[in-house]
């Protein structure tokens, strides 16, 4: 039986929620509190910014409207992939050749931050190394050749391997693809267990975390006052780490990120022999289409299959019925296999697909990070470090580099933003067919 109902005070009833390895609860904010920094948002951005700030000796209060890891941080595909954006070459006119190369290297560093945090704090989140980009068209293979050469030029430290069609069965048991690029410096993990583990780390470092503490309004100034239903936080600095769930809290920022739905199904537990047939090296994989598929095995032997990014603002009525045919197109051998979990959530998309990391021009003590466009698992951890460096007064060339990139506002306002972008994405999907 699939599970697809949710409550406002609980995590989405995903496979991740069902297999969470710790149960953390934090009291709602009550009364007045003070800190050096107030963070709004209890996902990876907020948690890692809090950890980095606490490690630098600053006092931090984090406010989460629902539960820690409730949004995309606790229900994403769990794919830990190098890189911080899509097509960073487009930023050469703004950042120059050295700036673009630095962005690419920060995409390596982002994964290393996750690796180091897990290892240092012994966070149990099923971290597994190995990832493969898959091609369905010759132009994808050409892109892999360019990526391979570029990664070598930049001194990428992890093994890479171009996979021909003849050798694909060593990676995936599907006839759908014509080649791939294996990266052993990327991989996959259980995202909710990582988020909960990082919340425990933050608490140990002295961060005060509050769930069920939706921010209702913010008073700006040399000191900010962040109001919830039952309390207020006064702080010298503010970090907005809400991503796709920013809504109307800060309209200028909200206009630069589009919430888009992404969906995942999880099969029943599979026999070990079938797991070996599907993904012989237990890698995470992703194809190169605009409406991409991404999938991997869980630690207990389920196939987690995701994709179908929706820009319309409307979720499928039945996620399993929508996603299962896509899964069977890749793995027809799964006909008859039960789907035990189905869930979705919002990711934040920016117009130029580069994470937005910076501070408000009119409020220099207000920082933000958002719009990870599908690279959030690693890019959030990088954002946390860059934000902490900037807030703590340490020179942060990485923060300055991101802040130099302009980010257009989506046209049409909240009512028209999603339909207009849905039309644009339809054009790209049509191009995918050729």
C-alpha positions as CSV (number, residue, x, y, z in Angstrom):
1,X,0.0,0.0,0.0
2,X,1.4,3.4,-0.9
3,X,1.6,6.2,1.6
4,X,0.9,9.6,0.4
5,X,-0.9,11.7,3.1
6,X,0.7,14.4,5.1
7,X,0.2,16.6,8.1
8,X,1.5,20.1,8.6
9,X,3.3,19.1,11.8
10,X,5.0,16.0,10.4
11,X,7.5,15.1,7.8
12,X,6.2,14.1,4.4
13,X,5.4,10.3,4.7
14,X,8.3,9.3,2.5
15,X,10.6,6.3,2.7
16,X,13.0,8.7,4.4
17,X,10.6,9.5,7.2
18,X,9.8,5.8,7.7
19,X,13.5,4.9,8.0
20,X,14.7,7.9,10.0
21,X,17.2,6.8,12.6
22,X,16.5,9.4,15.2
23,X,13.5,11.3,16.5
24,X,14.3,14.9,17.3
25,X,11.9,17.5,18.5
26,X,12.6,21.1,19.3
27,X,10.3,23.5,21.2
28,X,8.6,26.4,19.5
29,X,10.0,29.8,20.2
30,X,8.3,31.5,23.2
31,X,9.0,34.9,24.5
32,X,12.0,37.1,23.6
33,X,15.4,35.8,22.7
34,X,18.7,37.3,21.5
35,X,21.5,36.0,19.4
36,X,24.3,37.2,17.2
37,X,22.5,35.6,14.2
38,X,19.0,34.5,13.6
39,X,18.5,31.9,10.8
40,X,15.1,31.3,9.2
41,X,14.8,27.8,7.7
42,X,15.6,24.4,9.2
43,X,16.9,22.7,6.0
44,X,20.5,22.0,4.9
45,X,21.2,25.7,4.3
46,X,20.1,26.8,7.7
47,X,21.6,23.9,9.6
48,X,25.0,24.2,8.0
49,X,25.1,28.0,8.3
50,X,24.3,27.5,12.0
51,X,27.1,24.9,12.4
52,X,29.6,27.0,10.6
53,X,28.7,30.1,12.6
54,X,28.7,28.3,16.0
55,X,32.2,26.8,15.1
56,X,33.3,30.5,14.7
57,X,32.1,31.4,18.1
58,X,28.8,33.2,17.2
59,X,25.5,32.6,19.1
60,X,22.8,31.4,16.8
61,X,19.0,30.9,16.9
62,X,17.4,28.9,14.1
63,X,13.6,29.1,13.4
64,X,11.8,26.4,11.4
65,X,8.1,26.8,10.5
66,X,7.5,23.0,10.7
67,X,10.0,20.3,11.4
68,X,13.8,20.2,10.8
69,X,14.3,18.9,7.3
70,X,10.6,19.2,6.4
71,X,11.2,20.6,3.0
72,X,13.5,19.5,0.1
73,X,16.3,18.8,2.5
74,X,14.5,15.8,4.0
75,X,12.7,14.4,1.0
76,X,15.1,14.9,-2.1
77,X,16.6,12.2,-4.2
78,X,19.6,11.8,-2.0
79,X,22.1,12.3,-4.8
80,X,25.3,13.9,-3.8
81,X,26.8,15.2,-7.1
82,X,29.7,17.5,-7.8
83,X,28.9,21.0,-9.1
84,X,26.9,24.0,-8.0
85,X,24.9,24.9,-11.0
86,X,23.9,24.3,-14.6
87,X,26.1,25.6,-17.4
88,X,28.4,27.8,-15.4
89,X,30.2,28.8,-18.6
90,X,27.4,31.3,-19.2
91,X,28.9,33.5,-16.5
92,X,32.2,34.1,-18.2
93,X,31.2,37.7,-19.2
94,X,30.5,38.5,-15.6
95,X,33.2,36.4,-13.7
96,X,35.8,35.9,-16.3
97,X,37.7,32.6,-17.0
98,X,39.2,32.4,-13.5
99,X,35.9,33.1,-11.8
100,X,34.2,30.3,-13.7
101,X,37.0,27.9,-12.9
102,X,36.6,28.9,-9.3
103,X,32.9,28.1,-9.4
104,X,33.7,24.7,-10.8
105,X,36.2,24.0,-8.1
106,X,33.8,25.1,-5.4
107,X,31.5,22.5,-6.9
108,X,34.1,19.9,-5.8
109,X,34.5,21.6,-2.4
110,X,30.8,21.4,-1.8
111,X,30.9,17.6,-1.9
112,X,34.0,17.6,0.3
113,X,32.2,19.6,3.0
114,X,29.4,17.0,3.2
115,X,32.0,14.2,3.3
116,X,34.0,15.9,6.0
117,X,30.9,16.7,8.1
118,X,29.6,13.2,8.0
119,X,33.0,11.7,8.9
120,X,33.9,14.2,11.6
121,X,30.6,13.7,13.4
122,X,30.0,10.1,12.5
123,X,26.5,10.9,11.0
124,X,24.8,7.6,10.0
125,X,23.1,8.5,6.7
126,X,24.0,5.6,4.3
127,X,26.7,7.5,2.5
128,X,27.7,5.5,-0.6
129,X,30.2,6.7,-3.3
130,X,29.7,6.2,-7.0
131,X,27.6,8.2,-9.5
132,X,26.9,7.9,-13.3
133,X,25.6,10.4,-15.8
134,X,23.7,8.6,-18.5
135,X,23.3,9.5,-22.2
136,X,20.3,8.9,-24.4
137,X,21.6,10.9,-27.4
138,X,25.0,11.3,-29.1
139,X,25.1,15.0,-28.0
140,X,25.1,13.9,-24.4
141,X,28.2,11.8,-25.1
142,X,29.9,14.8,-26.6
143,X,29.0,16.7,-23.4
144,X,30.6,13.9,-21.3
145,X,33.8,14.2,-23.3
146,X,34.0,17.9,-22.6
147,X,33.2,17.4,-18.9
148,X,35.8,14.7,-18.7
149,X,38.5,16.9,-20.2
150,X,37.5,19.8,-18.1
151,X,37.5,17.9,-14.8
152,X,41.0,16.6,-15.6
153,X,42.2,20.2,-16.4
154,X,40.9,21.4,-13.1
155,X,42.7,18.6,-11.2
156,X,39.6,16.7,-10.1
157,X,40.8,14.3,-7.4
158,X,38.5,11.4,-7.9
159,X,38.4,8.5,-10.4
160,X,36.4,9.2,-13.6
161,X,35.5,6.7,-16.3
162,X,33.8,7.1,-19.7
163,X,31.4,4.1,-20.2
164,X,30.6,2.9,-23.7
165,X,27.3,1.3,-24.6
166,X,28.9,-2.1,-24.6
167,X,30.1,-1.7,-21.0
168,X,27.0,-0.1,-19.6
169,X,25.8,-3.4,-18.1
170,X,28.6,-3.0,-15.6
171,X,26.7,0.1,-14.3
172,X,23.0,-0.3,-15.1
173,X,20.7,-3.1,-16.2
174,X,18.8,-1.1,-18.8
175,X,18.7,-0.9,-22.6
176,X,17.6,2.8,-22.6
177,X,21.1,4.4,-22.6
178,X,24.0,4.7,-25.0
179,X,26.8,5.6,-22.7
180,X,27.8,7.3,-19.5
181,X,30.4,9.1,-17.3
182,X,31.2,7.5,-14.0
183,X,32.3,9.8,-11.1
184,X,33.6,8.1,-7.9
185,X,33.7,11.5,-6.1
186,X,29.9,11.8,-6.1
187,X,27.4,9.4,-4.6
188,X,24.2,9.1,-2.6
189,X,22.9,9.1,0.9
190,X,19.8,9.3,3.2
191,X,19.0,13.0,3.2
192,X,16.7,13.2,6.2
193,X,19.1,11.2,8.4
194,X,21.8,13.7,7.3
195,X,19.6,16.7,8.2
196,X,18.7,15.2,11.6
197,X,22.3,14.3,12.3
198,X,23.4,17.9,11.4
199,X,20.6,19.3,13.7
200,X,22.1,17.2,16.5
201,X,25.6,18.6,15.7
202,X,24.2,22.2,15.7
203,X,22.5,21.6,19.1
204,X,25.8,20.2,20.6
205,X,27.6,23.4,19.4
206,X,25.1,25.6,21.3
207,X,22.7,26.5,18.5
208,X,19.2,27.1,19.8
209,X,16.7,25.4,17.4
210,X,13.0,26.0,17.4
211,X,10.4,24.0,15.3
212,X,6.8,25.0,14.8
213,X,8.0,28.6,14.7
214,X,6.8,30.2,11.4
215,X,8.1,33.7,11.0
216,X,5.2,36.2,10.6
217,X,7.1,39.4,10.1
218,X,10.6,40.9,10.2
219,X,11.6,44.3,11.5
220,X,14.7,45.5,9.7
221,X,17.4,47.8,11.0
222,X,20.9,47.7,12.5
223,X,19.3,45.0,14.7
224,X,16.6,42.8,13.2
225,X,13.5,41.6,15.1
226,X,12.1,38.3,13.8
227,X,8.5,37.7,15.0
228,X,6.7,34.4,15.3
229,X,3.3,33.7,16.7
230,X,4.6,33.4,20.3
231,X,8.0,35.1,20.3
232,X,10.6,37.4,18.9
233,X,14.3,37.0,18.1
234,X,16.5,40.0,18.2
235,X,19.8,39.6,16.4
236,X,22.6,41.6,14.7
237,X,22.4,39.5,11.5
238,X,19.7,37.6,9.7
239,X,20.0,34.7,7.3
240,X,17.0,33.8,5.1
241,X,17.3,30.1,4.2
242,X,13.8,29.2,3.1
243,X,14.5,28.5,-0.6
244,X,11.2,27.3,-2.3
245,X,9.2,28.0,0.8
246,X,10.1,31.7,1.2
247,X,6.7,32.8,0.0
248,X,5.9,36.4,0.9
249,X,8.3,36.7,3.7
250,X,10.8,38.7,1.5
251,X,9.0,39.5,-1.8
252,X,12.1,40.7,-3.7
253,X,13.9,37.4,-3.0
254,X,10.8,35.3,-3.6
255,X,10.5,36.7,-7.1
256,X,13.9,35.3,-8.0
257,X,13.1,31.7,-7.1
258,X,10.4,29.5,-8.6
259,X,9.1,26.6,-6.5
260,X,8.9,23.5,-8.8
261,X,7.6,20.1,-7.8
262,X,9.7,17.0,-8.0
263,X,8.5,13.5,-7.2
264,X,9.8,10.1,-6.0
265,X,8.5,6.6,-5.6
266,X,10.1,3.8,-3.6
267,X,9.6,0.1,-4.4
268,X,9.1,-2.7,-2.0
269,X,12.3,-4.3,-0.9
270,X,13.9,-6.1,-3.8
271,X,15.8,-9.4,-3.9
272,X,19.5,-9.0,-3.7
273,X,19.9,-10.6,-7.2
274,X,17.5,-8.0,-8.7
275,X,19.3,-5.1,-7.0
276,X,22.5,-6.4,-8.6
277,X,20.9,-6.6,-12.0
278,X,19.5,-3.1,-11.8
279,X,22.5,-1.2,-10.5
280,X,25.5,-3.6,-10.2
281,X,27.8,-1.1,-8.5
282,X,25.1,0.5,-6.4
283,X,25.6,3.9,-8.0
284,X,23.3,6.9,-8.1
285,X,22.4,7.7,-11.7
286,X,20.8,10.5,-13.7
287,X,20.0,11.1,-17.3
288,X,20.5,14.3,-19.2
289,X,17.0,15.2,-20.3
290,X,15.3,18.4,-19.2
291,X,12.6,16.3,-17.6
292,X,15.2,14.0,-16.2
293,X,15.0,10.7,-14.3
294,X,17.2,10.1,-11.3
295,X,17.3,6.9,-9.3
296,X,19.3,4.8,-6.9
297,X,19.1,1.9,-4.5
298,X,18.3,2.5,-0.8
299,X,20.4,0.8,1.9
300,X,17.7,-1.8,2.5
301,X,17.3,-2.7,-1.2
302,X,14.5,-0.6,-2.7
303,X,14.7,1.3,-5.9
304,X,14.1,5.1,-5.3
305,X,13.0,6.6,-8.6
306,X,12.5,10.3,-9.1
307,X,12.0,13.1,-11.6
308,X,9.1,14.7,-13.4
309,X,9.9,18.2,-12.3
310,X,6.6,20.2,-12.5
311,X,6.7,24.0,-13.1
312,X,2.9,24.3,-13.3
313,X,2.3,24.5,-9.5
314,X,0.0,21.5,-9.7
315,X,1.0,18.1,-8.2
316,X,0.0,14.8,-9.9
317,X,-3.2,13.4,-8.4
318,X,-1.5,10.0,-8.0
319,X,2.3,10.2,-7.8
320,X,2.8,6.5,-8.1
321,X,0.6,6.2,-11.2
322,X,2.4,9.1,-12.7
323,X,6.0,7.9,-11.9
324,X,5.7,4.1,-12.2
325,X,5.5,4.1,-16.1
326,X,8.7,6.2,-16.2
327,X,10.4,3.7,-13.9
328,X,9.2,0.7,-16.1
329,X,10.5,2.5,-19.2
330,X,14.0,2.2,-17.7
331,X,13.6,-1.1,-15.9
332,X,10.8,-3.2,-17.5
333,X,12.0,-6.1,-15.3
334,X,10.2,-4.3,-12.4
335,X,6.7,-5.1,-13.8
336,X,4.7,-6.5,-10.9
337,X,6.9,-5.0,-8.2
338,X,5.0,-3.0,-5.6
339,X,5.4,0.7,-4.8
340,X,5.4,1.2,-1.1
341,X,6.1,5.0,-0.9
342,X,5.3,8.0,-3.0
343,X,6.0,11.6,-2.2
344,X,6.9,14.9,-3.7
345,X,8.1,18.4,-2.7
346,X,9.2,21.7,-3.9
347,X,12.7,22.6,-5.1
348,X,13.8,26.1,-5.8
349,X,14.7,27.0,-9.4
350,X,16.5,30.2,-10.4
351,X,16.3,31.7,-13.9
352,X,20.0,31.1,-14.6
353,X,20.3,27.9,-12.6
354,X,23.1,29.2,-10.3
355,X,22.5,29.2,-6.5
356,X,21.7,32.7,-5.3
357,X,24.0,33.6,-2.4
358,X,24.4,37.1,-1.1
359,X,23.0,39.9,1.1
360,X,20.2,42.4,0.5
361,X,21.5,45.6,-0.9
362,X,19.1,47.7,1.2
363,X,19.7,45.6,4.3
364,X,23.4,44.7,4.6
365,X,22.9,42.6,7.7
366,X,20.4,40.3,5.9
367,X,22.0,37.4,4.1
368,X,20.3,34.7,2.0
369,X,20.9,31.5,0.0
370,X,18.4,29.9,-2.3
371,X,17.5,28.5,-5.8
372,X,19.8,25.4,-5.9
373,X,18.0,24.1,-9.0
374,X,18.5,20.4,-8.2
375,X,22.0,20.6,-6.8
376,X,20.9,21.4,-3.2
377,X,22.4,18.6,-1.3
378,X,25.9,19.7,-1.8
379,X,25.5,23.4,-2.7
380,X,23.6,24.1,0.6
381,X,26.6,23.0,2.5
382,X,28.9,25.3,0.5
383,X,26.4,28.1,1.0
384,X,26.5,27.6,4.7
385,X,30.3,28.0,4.8
386,X,30.3,31.0,2.5
387,X,27.6,32.7,4.5
388,X,29.4,32.0,7.8
389,X,32.6,33.4,6.4
390,X,30.9,36.6,5.3
391,X,28.9,37.1,8.5
392,X,31.9,36.4,10.8
393,X,33.9,39.1,9.0
394,X,36.3,36.8,7.3
395,X,37.2,37.6,3.7
396,X,35.2,35.2,1.5
397,X,36.1,35.4,-2.1
398,X,33.6,32.6,-2.8
399,X,30.8,34.6,-1.3
400,X,31.8,37.7,-3.3
401,X,32.0,35.6,-6.5
402,X,28.4,34.4,-6.1
403,X,27.2,37.8,-5.1
404,X,28.5,39.3,-8.3
405,X,26.2,37.2,-10.5
406,X,22.9,39.1,-11.2
407,X,19.7,37.0,-10.9
408,X,16.7,38.1,-12.9
409,X,13.2,38.2,-11.3
410,X,10.7,35.8,-12.9
411,X,8.1,37.8,-14.9
412,X,4.4,37.9,-14.2
413,X,4.3,38.0,-10.4
414,X,3.2,35.0,-8.3
415,X,0.1,34.3,-10.4
416,X,1.7,34.1,-13.8
417,X,5.2,33.0,-12.9
418,X,4.6,29.3,-13.0
419,X,2.5,29.1,-16.1
420,X,5.0,31.2,-18.1
421,X,7.9,29.1,-17.0
422,X,5.9,25.9,-17.7
423,X,5.5,27.1,-21.3
424,X,9.3,27.7,-21.5
425,X,10.1,24.3,-20.2
426,X,7.7,22.7,-22.7
427,X,9.9,24.2,-25.4
428,X,13.0,22.6,-23.9
429,X,11.3,19.2,-23.6
430,X,10.4,19.4,-27.3
431,X,14.0,20.1,-28.1
432,X,15.0,17.0,-26.1
433,X,13.3,14.8,-28.7
434,X,15.8,15.8,-31.4
